[in-house]
Amino acid sequence: MITELKLISNMLLSNDNTYSLNKPTDIESVNNPIDMNKPIDMNKPIDIESLIKTTDIESLNKTIENISNEPKQNILFNICVHFSFFVLFLLILGFLGCAIANIVFEIISLCQLSYSEQKDKCQASNAWVYILVNLILSFSVASLLNKEKKDNFLILYTIQISIFLGMTIWGIYEFFGVHCIDNIKSTLLYTMLEVEMIIHIICTTIFLLYFIILCNSK
């Protein structure tokens, strides 16, 4: 498309040169181009054909410049859009992968160390029960999110915050408040207890901040 427009522009230029060579021209009009802001002297002859050709050439050159710049802008914009979608896809995929891996390791930790074995090592701890309850709540909260409606969104959101807050307090107590928790420190159950406690602290903080912003906006 750009090549064709350049060819047309060159043809017009060549035609204009031929015209000036073959036909007599008004030397005064060439040396002093027509000023469109000044009133036209009707007694003075105007070279209309040259004026039209010059205007056509200028418009063609502007069109060529615009067409030359547009593809570069479009390519850059498309690259940014595709890169953004790619990063978003990776983030969603990474989040899902972490969630699935967390659930799998929770199940493995419960199978590795039974409830009775955990009680034998640390009688005061309920870490095994904590991981089991957290595993059950992971599925219940997910199903609750799928069924939520705009009418009772605030009520369901309050319930979710309460659940996360309760699990956070329980996890902090199990990790820092039980004196014999170090007896199961070498097990996967202890590691998952620490991981779940950190996850619940982060999620509860984010949910509480969003809840405050949501209440202030209404």
Summary of the structure (lengths in Angstrom):
residues: 218
radius of gyration: 38.3
end to end distance: 55.2
largest distance: 116.6
contacts: 529
relative contact order: 0.07
helix: 82%
strand: 0%
